[in-house]
Structure formats: structure tokens, C-alpha cells
Amino acid sequence: MKAIPTLALTLGLCGGAFAGDTTASAPISSSPSTTESSLWSWFAGGSVGYLIDNEEEFYTLHLGMKIAESGPITHSIFLEGAYAEFSNFALETDVLPVTLNYKLDYALTDSFSFYAGAGLGAAFVDTSFGVFDDSSTELTGQIFAGIGYDVCEHFQLYSGARWIWIDDSKLGPLSVDLGDDVGVELGGRLKF
């Protein structure tokens, strides 16, 4: 256990001995450090997914920014809009949830990362049954997690799963139970 501090002290002293003339100055770089330039950076993306219980596709678009970074952990917030259609017999429902989300990324390697997060917002619901049609705005929430792969510095592919909940909607006097569902998705994200 004592060997680690001794080794660190030795390397520090040896590094100073081999550093050379301390009066020489290193060239000044005009570019900011990687950590500073990557903070508050923007990203935009979208995904295509499948809702398991409803057996329907869903689509998402999002725009957000990285707000903090500490070692392998990155914190981001983003606004996301999604779209899905549900059909149950003669009942047709279009759902457009819009959520404000928090996402935490943990870098596993230089290219792979794990992400998880949650969001809360409103779902704009349009339900029709024959000639009857009604629209409402309902509370919605989601929890998501997955894996991201950085194809290059400015583009990431990701795959994950999300649990989505939408409060009940109305069609006249009738309640339309939208409930919750689990979706799997594949998407891409551009980093600016």
C-alpha cells in the first residue's frame, strides 16, 4: 500500500528532472480545452420504435444540450416530441407526447456509452370513433435507458427501451384508457 504514494512521488520528481529548462514557454493554443468546448453543446436526433403492448410503431424527434460533464459521466436535457397511432376496433387514437427530459450518459469506452433518463410533459391526444371526434391534452411521463455508439465525433447511433405512461383521455362522456407501454427503439443523434 505504501508503494503507490512512493511511486507517485518518484514519478513526480523524475518528471521534473526530465522537464528541461523551465524558462522555455510552450506555444499558446487558441482553441479551448476539450472539456470546456464540449459543455453546453447542442444535439438533435430522432428514432423509430415499436410499442410492445399496442403493437404499433412510434417516431421521435429531439433537440437538447449537454449541461455538465465529470469524467465519464455527462448530463443533458432535451425536448422530445413523439408520434404514435393506436387502433382498437373502430376506435382510432393519435398521440403526440412532448416531454422535457433529463439524460445521464456513462462512457463505457471511447465509442460506447450507457444512457438512462426520465421525462415529463403533455400528450396531445386526438380520438375518433366513427363520426365522433375529441381532442385533449393529458399528462405524460417516461423512463428510458439504452446503449449509444459514437460512429464519429459528431454522430451517434443508439438503441434502447422506454416505458411511457399517458393519462386517460376522453371521447365525449367515455374514458379512453391510454395507460402505459414499453417501447424499443433505434435512433441517431447529431452533435453540434
N, C-alpha and C positions, 0 to 999 in steps of 0.2 A: 504494500500500500504506500510505503514511503518512497518507492521507486518512481511513481508518477510525478509528484512535485519536484523531485530531484532531476528527472529527465526534462521536465518543462523548464526548470531554471537553467539547466545546462544548455538546452537548445536556444533559450533566450540570450544567454551570454555569448554563445557561439555565433548566433545570428548577428549580434552587434559587432563582433570581431571581424566578421567577413563583409560587413556592410561597406567598408571603404571610407572614403573621405565624406564627412558629414556636412561639409560646406557646399558640396555639389547639389544643385537643385534638380528635381525631376521636372520634365515638361508638364506644363499645366494643360489639363484637358478641359475643353469647353463643354463636353457632354456631361449631363448629370449622372450620378450613380444609378445602377440598375434598380435598386430599391426605391429611390425617390421618383424615378421616371415611371415606374410601373404602378405607383399608387394613384388613385383617382382616375385610372384608365377605364375607358368605356368598352363595352362589348355588346354585340347583338347576335341573335340567333333564332333558331326555331327547331321544331321537332315534329315527327309523325309518330303516333302511338296507337295503341289498341286497348280499349276498356274491356276488361275480362268479363264482368258480370253482365254488362249491357251488350256485349259482343258487337261493339261499334268502334270505328276509328275516331281519333281526335287529333287536332293540329294545334300547335302553339307557336307564338312569336314572342320574343322578349328583348328588352333593352335595359342595360344596367351598368353598374360601375363597381370596380374594386375599391373598397374603402379602407382596408387595413391589411397589413402583411407582417407576419412574425415568423421567421424561419420557414418551415414547410407549410404553415397554415395561412390561408388567405380568406378574408371576409369580404363578401359582396352583397349588394342589394340590387334587385331588379324588378321591373314592372313587366308582367306577363299577361298576355291575352290568349285565350284558348277557344276552340270551337268544336262542338260535337252535336250530332243529331241522334235522337232516340226515337225508335218506332215500336209501339206496343199496340198491336191490333190496329185500330183506327185512330189511335192517339199518336200525334206527331209532336215532338218537342225539340226545339233548337235551343242550345245553351251556349252562352258566351261569357265564361268566367274571366274576370280581370282581377289579378291579385298583386299585392306588393309583397315581395319575398326576400328572405334572408338566406344566404347560401354560404356554407363553410367548405372550403377545399383543403384537402390534406395531400401534399405531394408525396407519392409513394416512390417515384423515381423521377428522372428528368422529364420523362414523357407521360407517365401515368399518374393520375390523381384520383382520390376518392372524394365524392362530394355528398353533402346532406344539407337539408334545409327545410324551411316551412314558410307558408304564406297565408295571408288573409285578405279577403276582398269581397267583391259583389259579383253575382252571376245574373246576367240579363237573360231571362227565360221567356220564350215565346211558345205557347202550347196551343195546338188546334185539335179539334175533334169534329170532323165533318164541317158544318158551316160555322161552328163556334170557335172563336179565337180569343186568346187573352195573353197579355204580356205582364211580366212582373220583374222586380229586382229582388234577389234573395242573397242572404249571407252565404259565403263560401269559404272554405279553408282547405289547405293541402299540406302534406308532408311528403318529401321526396328524398331519394338517395340514388347513387349510381357511380359509374366509373367514367373518367374522362381520359382521352388520349390526345396529346398535342402533336398534330401532324407536322406543324411548323410553328414558328414563333407567334404567328397571327391567326392560326386556325386550329380549332379543337373539335374532335368528334366525341360524342358522349352517348352513353346508353344507361338507362336507369328505370326505376319504378316509382310510382307515386300513388298515394292514397288521396282521393278527392272526396270532399263532402259538400253537398249543396242543400240548403234548407228547402222545405216543401214549398211548392208553387201552387197557384190557384187557377182553376179554369171555371169561372163563374163561382157557384157555390161549392164546387168539388175541389178537394185537395189532391194535387199531383205529387206523389212521393218520388223525389229525385234521389234522395238518400246519399249513399256513398258507393264508391267503386275503386278498384285498383287498376291502374293502367301501366303498361310497359311502353317504352319509347326509345327512339333512336334519333339523334339530332346533331346539329353542327352549330358552332359559335365562332364568329369573327371577333378578334381582339384588336382594338384601335390603339 
